[in-house]
């Protein structure tokens, strides 16, 4: 299930990207599985279809999904898509760690937090 926070400062299309990658990482959606059409997902989430299109376009450019003309949008199932998804997760983590560091958490405190996961 895709969860969006409409009050968040994170743009909806970025949240959608992160949610699809999260579902892939959790195994909730698997490789070559069909994703909802742009219109269907937009209606289900009550968002603009252009927002879904933007997220799908970015995911396609990263190799995480692929579009089969006339058939739909699918989650890619190969080593490259796995690497791309992990890179997005790593970049999100790095951004969060940098923000926490800039707000006063030391590297040692961040490491301690990670160790306690």
VMD Tcl script that builds the backbone (N, CA, C; Angstrom):
set m [mol new atoms 351]
animate dup $m
set s [atomselect $m all]
$s set {name element resname resid chain x y z} {
  {N N UNK 1 A 0.834 -1.179 0.000}
  {CA C UNK 1 A 0.000 0.000 0.000}
  {C C UNK 1 A 0.879 1.243 0.000}
  {N N UNK 2 A 0.562 2.157 -0.855}
  {CA C UNK 2 A 1.302 3.411 -0.965}
  {C C UNK 2 A 0.713 4.415 0.015}
  {N N UNK 3 A 1.579 4.955 0.862}
  {CA C UNK 3 A 1.162 5.954 1.845}
  {C C UNK 3 A 1.829 7.280 1.526}
  {N N UNK 4 A 1.031 8.306 1.404}
  {CA C UNK 4 A 1.549 9.648 1.149}
  {C C UNK 4 A 1.159 10.566 2.295}
  {N N UNK 5 A 2.056 11.489 2.620}
  {CA C UNK 5 A 1.786 12.493 3.645}
  {C C UNK 5 A 1.565 13.822 2.929}
  {N N UNK 6 A 0.314 14.191 2.786}
  {CA C UNK 6 A -0.035 15.388 2.028}
  {C C UNK 6 A 0.378 16.679 2.730}
  {N N UNK 7 A 0.761 16.586 4.003}
  {CA C UNK 7 A 1.195 17.758 4.755}
  {C C UNK 7 A 2.710 17.889 4.793}
  {N N UNK 8 A 3.408 16.897 4.254}
  {CA C UNK 8 A 4.870 16.884 4.279}
  {C C UNK 8 A 5.448 17.946 3.346}
  {N N UNK 9 A 6.661 18.385 3.678}
  {CA C UNK 9 A 7.361 19.327 2.799}
  {C C UNK 9 A 8.018 18.595 1.627}
  {N N UNK 10 A 8.040 17.254 1.691}
  {CA C UNK 10 A 8.596 16.457 0.591}
  {C C UNK 10 A 7.547 16.412 -0.524}
  {N N UNK 11 A 7.948 16.762 -1.753}
  {CA C UNK 11 A 6.979 16.755 -2.856}
  {C C UNK 11 A 6.317 15.380 -3.020}
  {N N UNK 12 A 5.068 15.393 -3.433}
  {CA C UNK 12 A 4.294 14.166 -3.581}
  {C C UNK 12 A 4.970 13.197 -4.547}
  {N N UNK 13 A 5.516 13.689 -5.658}
  {CA C UNK 13 A 6.132 12.777 -6.615}
  {C C UNK 13 A 7.339 12.074 -5.999}
  {N N UNK 14 A 8.091 12.768 -5.121}
  {CA C UNK 14 A 9.224 12.133 -4.448}
  {C C UNK 14 A 8.741 11.095 -3.441}
  {N N UNK 15 A 7.663 11.405 -2.750}
  {CA C UNK 15 A 7.095 10.433 -1.821}
  {C C UNK 15 A 6.645 9.179 -2.572}
  {N N UNK 16 A 6.039 9.382 -3.735}
  {CA C UNK 16 A 5.574 8.262 -4.545}
  {C C UNK 16 A 6.758 7.404 -5.001}
  {N N UNK 17 A 7.825 8.041 -5.440}
  {CA C UNK 17 A 9.045 7.326 -5.828}
  {C C UNK 17 A 9.555 6.499 -4.649}
  {N N UNK 18 A 9.666 7.130 -3.495}
  {CA C UNK 18 A 10.174 6.449 -2.308}
  {C C UNK 18 A 9.275 5.295 -1.885}
  {N N UNK 19 A 7.979 5.459 -2.019}
  {CA C UNK 19 A 7.046 4.408 -1.642}
  {C C UNK 19 A 7.162 3.202 -2.573}
  {N N UNK 20 A 7.298 3.432 -3.864}
  {CA C UNK 20 A 7.442 2.318 -4.808}
  {C C UNK 20 A 8.748 1.570 -4.529}
  {N N UNK 21 A 9.815 2.311 -4.265}
  {CA C UNK 21 A 11.096 1.673 -3.940}
  {C C UNK 21 A 10.986 0.915 -2.616}
  {N N UNK 22 A 10.282 1.482 -1.641}
  {CA C UNK 22 A 10.093 0.808 -0.351}
  {C C UNK 22 A 9.332 -0.499 -0.531}
  {N N UNK 23 A 8.269 -0.460 -1.329}
  {CA C UNK 23 A 7.487 -1.670 -1.568}
  {C C UNK 23 A 8.313 -2.730 -2.287}
  {N N UNK 24 A 9.182 -2.286 -3.191}
  {CA C UNK 24 A 10.078 -3.223 -3.883}
  {C C UNK 24 A 11.040 -3.850 -2.881}
  {N N UNK 25 A 11.629 -3.023 -2.022}
  {CA C UNK 25 A 12.597 -3.515 -1.035}
  {C C UNK 25 A 11.954 -4.491 -0.056}
  {N N UNK 26 A 10.704 -4.251 0.300}
  {CA C UNK 26 A 9.996 -5.128 1.235}
  {C C UNK 26 A 9.475 -6.396 0.569}
  {N N UNK 27 A 9.517 -6.426 -0.751}
  {CA C UNK 27 A 8.990 -7.579 -1.475}
  {C C UNK 27 A 7.479 -7.547 -1.628}
  {N N UNK 28 A 6.874 -6.400 -1.318}
  {CA C UNK 28 A 5.421 -6.264 -1.465}
  {C C UNK 28 A 5.019 -6.242 -2.934}
  {N N UNK 29 A 5.925 -5.782 -3.770}
  {CA C UNK 29 A 5.755 -5.886 -5.219}
  {C C UNK 29 A 7.032 -6.523 -5.752}
  {N N UNK 30 A 6.873 -7.386 -6.715}
  {CA C UNK 30 A 8.036 -8.109 -7.208}
  {C C UNK 30 A 8.317 -7.760 -8.667}
  {N N UNK 31 A 9.469 -8.215 -9.119}
  {CA C UNK 31 A 9.906 -7.922 -10.477}
  {C C UNK 31 A 8.905 -8.385 -11.516}
  {N N UNK 32 A 8.768 -7.578 -12.531}
  {CA C UNK 32 A 7.856 -7.796 -13.656}
  {C C UNK 32 A 6.386 -7.720 -13.261}
  {N N UNK 33 A 6.121 -7.283 -12.030}
  {CA C UNK 33 A 4.735 -7.105 -11.601}
  {C C UNK 33 A 4.202 -5.802 -12.178}
  {N N UNK 34 A 2.963 -5.842 -12.595}
  {CA C UNK 34 A 2.315 -4.678 -13.185}
  {C C UNK 34 A 2.010 -3.634 -12.116}
  {N N UNK 35 A 2.303 -2.383 -12.440}
  {CA C UNK 35 A 1.943 -1.263 -11.570}
  {C C UNK 35 A 0.665 -0.635 -12.098}
  {N N UNK 36 A -0.071 0.065 -11.244}
  {CA C UNK 36 A -1.301 0.706 -11.722}
  {C C UNK 36 A -0.995 1.740 -12.811}
  {N N UNK 37 A -1.953 1.941 -13.681}
  {CA C UNK 37 A -1.787 2.973 -14.701}
  {C C UNK 37 A -1.703 4.336 -14.024}
  {N N UNK 38 A -1.212 5.314 -14.761}
  {CA C UNK 38 A -1.084 6.669 -14.226}
  {C C UNK 38 A -2.435 7.168 -13.722}
  {N N UNK 39 A -3.450 7.030 -14.541}
  {CA C UNK 39 A -4.780 7.530 -14.160}
  {C C UNK 39 A -5.358 6.788 -12.960}
  {N N UNK 40 A -5.202 5.470 -12.960}
  {CA C UNK 40 A -5.733 4.673 -11.849}
  {C C UNK 40 A -5.068 5.049 -10.536}
  {N N UNK 41 A -3.734 5.140 -10.546}
  {CA C UNK 41 A -3.016 5.484 -9.323}
  {C C UNK 41 A -3.334 6.904 -8.872}
  {N N UNK 42 A -3.437 7.818 -9.824}
  {CA C UNK 42 A -3.765 9.205 -9.484}
  {C C UNK 42 A -5.139 9.284 -8.822}
  {N N UNK 43 A -6.098 8.555 -9.363}
  {CA C UNK 43 A -7.444 8.566 -8.775}
  {C C UNK 43 A -7.432 7.919 -7.392}
  {N N UNK 44 A -6.719 6.808 -7.253}
  {CA C UNK 44 A -6.670 6.096 -5.977}
  {C C UNK 44 A -6.045 6.953 -4.882}
  {N N UNK 45 A -4.999 7.725 -5.243}
  {CA C UNK 45 A -4.290 8.547 -4.263}
  {C C UNK 45 A -4.810 9.983 -4.193}
  {N N UNK 46 A -5.777 10.304 -5.031}
  {CA C UNK 46 A -6.343 11.659 -5.111}
  {C C UNK 46 A -5.268 12.699 -5.397}
  {N N UNK 47 A -4.463 12.401 -6.409}
  {CA C UNK 47 A -3.420 13.341 -6.836}
  {C C UNK 47 A -3.525 13.553 -8.336}
  {N N UNK 48 A -2.820 14.557 -8.815}
  {CA C UNK 48 A -2.827 14.887 -10.223}
  {C C UNK 48 A -2.108 13.796 -11.021}
  {N N UNK 49 A -2.666 13.369 -12.155}
  {CA C UNK 49 A -1.990 12.370 -12.990}
  {C C UNK 49 A -0.580 12.795 -13.419}
  {N N UNK 50 A -0.365 14.096 -13.572}
  {CA C UNK 50 A 0.973 14.568 -13.948}
  {C C UNK 50 A 2.001 14.243 -12.860}
  {N N UNK 51 A 1.566 14.215 -11.614}
  {CA C UNK 51 A 2.455 13.870 -10.502}
  {C C UNK 51 A 2.884 12.412 -10.604}
  {N N UNK 52 A 1.934 11.535 -10.886}
  {CA C UNK 52 A 2.244 10.116 -11.061}
  {C C UNK 52 A 3.150 9.935 -12.277}
  {N N UNK 53 A 2.825 10.626 -13.361}
  {CA C UNK 53 A 3.628 10.535 -14.576}
  {C C UNK 53 A 5.068 10.957 -14.307}
  {N N UNK 54 A 5.242 12.011 -13.538}
  {CA C UNK 54 A 6.583 12.501 -13.211}
  {C C UNK 54 A 7.368 11.456 -12.412}
  {N N UNK 55 A 6.703 10.838 -11.445}
  {CA C UNK 55 A 7.353 9.797 -10.644}
  {C C UNK 55 A 7.695 8.590 -11.506}
  {N N UNK 56 A 6.764 8.143 -12.333}
  {CA C UNK 56 A 7.009 7.004 -13.210}
  {C C UNK 56 A 8.150 7.300 -14.189}
  {N N UNK 57 A 8.179 8.509 -14.709}
  {CA C UNK 57 A 9.246 8.872 -15.653}
  {C C UNK 57 A 10.611 8.786 -14.970}
  {N N UNK 58 A 10.702 9.322 -13.750}
  {CA C UNK 58 A 11.968 9.288 -13.021}
  {C C UNK 58 A 12.380 7.844 -12.739}
  {N N UNK 59 A 11.426 7.029 -12.277}
  {CA C UNK 59 A 11.715 5.620 -11.987}
  {C C UNK 59 A 12.151 4.871 -13.248}
  {N N UNK 60 A 11.546 5.208 -14.367}
  {CA C UNK 60 A 11.938 4.571 -15.637}
  {C C UNK 60 A 13.354 4.990 -16.026}
  {N N UNK 61 A 13.672 6.270 -15.877}
  {CA C UNK 61 A 15.017 6.759 -16.201}
  {C C UNK 61 A 16.082 6.077 -15.343}
  {N N UNK 62 A 15.725 5.720 -14.126}
  {CA C UNK 62 A 16.660 5.052 -13.218}
  {C C UNK 62 A 16.723 3.542 -13.464}
  {N N UNK 63 A 15.823 3.031 -14.292}
  {CA C UNK 63 A 15.801 1.606 -14.590}
  {C C UNK 63 A 15.061 0.775 -13.564}
  {N N UNK 64 A 14.277 1.423 -12.721}
  {CA C UNK 64 A 13.561 0.712 -11.661}
  {C C UNK 64 A 12.232 0.152 -12.178}
  {N N UNK 65 A 11.639 0.836 -13.128}
  {CA C UNK 65 A 10.438 0.345 -13.789}
  {C C UNK 65 A 10.661 0.401 -15.293}
  {N N UNK 66 A 9.789 -0.274 -16.019}
  {CA C UNK 66 A 9.817 -0.153 -17.473}
  {C C UNK 66 A 8.392 -0.089 -17.985}
  {N N UNK 67 A 8.244 0.540 -19.122}
  {CA C UNK 67 A 6.921 0.715 -19.712}
  {C C UNK 67 A 6.868 -0.094 -21.000}
  {N N UNK 68 A 5.902 -0.988 -21.085}
  {CA C UNK 68 A 5.680 -1.779 -22.293}
  {C C UNK 68 A 4.492 -1.156 -23.010}
  {N N UNK 69 A 4.759 -0.546 -24.136}
  {CA C UNK 69 A 3.696 0.162 -24.864}
  {C C UNK 69 A 2.503 -0.760 -25.109}
  {N N UNK 70 A 1.341 -0.265 -24.734}
  {CA C UNK 70 A 0.110 -1.002 -24.918}
  {C C UNK 70 A -0.151 -2.063 -23.860}
  {N N UNK 71 A 0.813 -2.304 -22.981}
  {CA C UNK 71 A 0.647 -3.340 -21.962}
  {C C UNK 71 A 0.651 -2.781 -20.549}
  {N N UNK 72 A 1.384 -1.687 -20.321}
  {CA C UNK 72 A 1.393 -1.091 -18.995}
  {C C UNK 72 A 2.781 -0.812 -18.464}
  {N N UNK 73 A 2.819 -0.531 -17.182}
  {CA C UNK 73 A 4.051 -0.203 -16.469}
  {C C UNK 73 A 4.369 -1.344 -15.519}
  {N N UNK 74 A 5.645 -1.741 -15.498}
  {CA C UNK 74 A 6.055 -2.903 -14.724}
  {C C UNK 74 A 7.303 -2.594 -13.909}
  {N N UNK 75 A 7.417 -3.271 -12.780}
  {CA C UNK 75 A 8.611 -3.173 -11.953}
  {C C UNK 75 A 9.698 -4.013 -12.609}
  {N N UNK 76 A 10.856 -3.411 -12.816}
  {CA C UNK 76 A 11.962 -4.136 -13.439}
  {C C UNK 76 A 12.463 -5.225 -12.500}
  {N N UNK 77 A 12.948 -6.290 -13.087}
  {CA C UNK 77 A 13.435 -7.425 -12.304}
  {C C UNK 77 A 14.810 -7.840 -12.807}
  {N N UNK 78 A 15.797 -7.020 -12.481}
  {CA C UNK 78 A 17.157 -7.364 -12.863}
  {C C UNK 78 A 18.134 -6.725 -11.892}
  {N N UNK 79 A 19.378 -7.071 -12.040}
  {CA C UNK 79 A 20.413 -6.587 -11.123}
  {C C UNK 79 A 20.555 -5.061 -11.182}
  {N N UNK 80 A 20.433 -4.498 -12.365}
  {CA C UNK 80 A 20.577 -3.049 -12.515}
  {C C UNK 80 A 19.462 -2.297 -11.794}
  {N N UNK 81 A 18.234 -2.786 -11.868}
  {CA C UNK 81 A 17.131 -2.102 -11.180}
  {C C UNK 81 A 17.312 -2.212 -9.670}
  {N N UNK 82 A 17.848 -3.341 -9.221}
  {CA C UNK 82 A 18.118 -3.522 -7.789}
  {C C UNK 82 A 19.174 -2.528 -7.320}
  {N N UNK 83 A 20.232 -2.359 -8.114}
  {CA C UNK 83 A 21.286 -1.394 -7.787}
  {C C UNK 83 A 20.731 0.023 -7.765}
  {N N UNK 84 A 19.889 0.346 -8.744}
  {CA C UNK 84 A 19.312 1.688 -8.815}
  {C C UNK 84 A 18.446 1.969 -7.596}
  {N N UNK 85 A 17.641 0.996 -7.203}
  {CA C UNK 85 A 16.773 1.171 -6.030}
  {C C UNK 85 A 17.618 1.356 -4.771}
  {N N UNK 86 A 18.675 0.559 -4.632}
  {CA C UNK 86 A 19.544 0.686 -3.462}
  {C C UNK 86 A 20.261 2.029 -3.455}
  {N N UNK 87 A 20.637 2.532 -4.617}
  {CA C UNK 87 A 21.286 3.847 -4.681}
  {C C UNK 87 A 20.346 4.948 -4.221}
  {N N UNK 88 A 19.083 4.851 -4.586}
  {CA C UNK 88 A 18.103 5.840 -4.133}
  {C C UNK 88 A 17.982 5.781 -2.614}
  {N N UNK 89 A 17.914 4.577 -2.069}
  {CA C UNK 89 A 17.811 4.415 -0.615}
  {C C UNK 89 A 19.051 4.991 0.065}
  {N N UNK 90 A 20.230 4.682 -0.476}
  {CA C UNK 90 A 21.475 5.201 0.095}
  {C C UNK 90 A 21.510 6.722 0.048}
  {N N UNK 91 A 21.091 7.299 -1.064}
  {CA C UNK 91 A 21.096 8.760 -1.187}
  {C C UNK 91 A 20.125 9.407 -0.208}
  {N N UNK 92 A 18.954 8.792 -0.031}
  {CA C UNK 92 A 17.990 9.309 0.944}
  {C C UNK 92 A 18.558 9.238 2.354}
  {N N UNK 93 A 19.226 8.129 2.671}
  {CA C UNK 93 A 19.836 7.967 3.980}
  {C C UNK 93 A 20.937 8.991 4.192}
  {N N UNK 94 A 21.775 9.183 3.190}
  {CA C UNK 94 A 22.862 10.152 3.283}
  {C C UNK 94 A 22.320 11.564 3.500}
  {N N UNK 95 A 21.269 11.913 2.785}
  {CA C UNK 95 A 20.655 13.235 2.963}
  {C C UNK 95 A 20.129 13.416 4.385}
  {N N UNK 96 A 19.473 12.366 4.896}
  {CA C UNK 96 A 18.938 12.443 6.257}
  {C C UNK 96 A 20.068 12.560 7.277}
  {N N UNK 97 A 21.149 11.804 7.064}
  {CA C UNK 97 A 22.284 11.851 7.991}
  {C C UNK 97 A 22.951 13.224 7.960}
  {N N UNK 98 A 23.098 13.797 6.779}
  {CA C UNK 98 A 23.694 15.131 6.664}
  {C C UNK 98 A 22.827 16.174 7.363}
  {N N UNK 99 A 21.516 16.052 7.192}
  {CA C UNK 99 A 20.606 17.001 7.835}
  {C C UNK 99 A 20.697 16.867 9.356}
  {N N UNK 100 A 20.702 15.617 9.853}
  {CA C UNK 100 A 20.820 15.389 11.294}
  {C C UNK 100 A 22.132 15.947 11.822}
  {N N UNK 101 A 23.212 15.768 11.056}
  {CA C UNK 101 A 24.524 16.281 11.447}
  {C C UNK 101 A 24.518 17.805 11.488}
  {N N UNK 102 A 23.863 18.417 10.495}
  {CA C UNK 102 A 23.813 19.879 10.463}
  {C C UNK 102 A 22.948 20.449 11.588}
  {N N UNK 103 A 22.061 19.609 12.129}
  {CA C UNK 103 A 21.202 20.034 13.229}
  {C C UNK 103 A 21.785 19.696 14.599}
  {N N UNK 104 A 23.019 19.182 14.592}
  {CA C UNK 104 A 23.703 19.007 15.858}
  {C C UNK 104 A 24.086 17.597 16.265}
  {N N UNK 105 A 23.586 16.581 15.585}
  {CA C UNK 105 A 23.997 15.218 15.936}
  {C C UNK 105 A 25.406 14.969 15.405}
  {N N UNK 106 A 26.250 14.426 16.249}
  {CA C UNK 106 A 27.620 14.137 15.816}
  {C C UNK 106 A 27.633 12.834 15.023}
  {N N UNK 107 A 28.730 12.617 14.308}
  {CA C UNK 107 A 28.881 11.368 13.553}
  {C C UNK 107 A 28.828 10.172 14.490}
  {N N UNK 108 A 29.418 10.325 15.658}
  {CA C UNK 108 A 29.410 9.240 16.633}
  {C C UNK 108 A 27.987 8.926 17.088}
  {N N UNK 109 A 27.180 9.956 17.302}
  {CA C UNK 109 A 25.789 9.746 17.699}
  {C C UNK 109 A 25.010 9.057 16.577}
  {N N UNK 110 A 25.269 9.466 15.354}
  {CA C UNK 110 A 24.609 8.841 14.207}
  {C C UNK 110 A 24.993 7.364 14.105}
  {N N UNK 111 A 26.270 7.073 14.295}
  {CA C UNK 111 A 26.735 5.684 14.242}
  {C C UNK 111 A 26.080 4.864 15.346}
  {N N UNK 112 A 25.965 5.446 16.536}
  {CA C UNK 112 A 25.325 4.756 17.653}
  {C C UNK 112 A 23.865 4.462 17.338}
  {N N UNK 113 A 23.186 5.393 16.708}
  {CA C UNK 113 A 21.791 5.175 16.308}
  {C C UNK 113 A 21.697 4.009 15.359}
  {N N UNK 114 A 22.607 3.965 14.388}
  {CA C UNK 114 A 22.592 2.868 13.401}
  {C C UNK 114 A 22.883 1.533 14.073}
  {N N UNK 115 A 23.815 1.530 14.987}
  {CA C UNK 115 A 24.157 0.283 15.691}
  {C C UNK 115 A 22.981 -0.262 16.474}
  {N N UNK 116 A 22.095 0.606 16.936}
  {CA C UNK 116 A 20.958 0.198 17.732}
  {C C UNK 116 A 19.734 -0.199 16.901}
  {N N UNK 117 A 19.872 -0.249 15.598}
  {CA C UNK 117 A 18.742 -0.642 14.733}
  {C C UNK 117 A 18.383 -2.088 14.920}
}
mol reanalyze $m
mol bondsrecalc $m
mol representation Tube
mol addrep $m
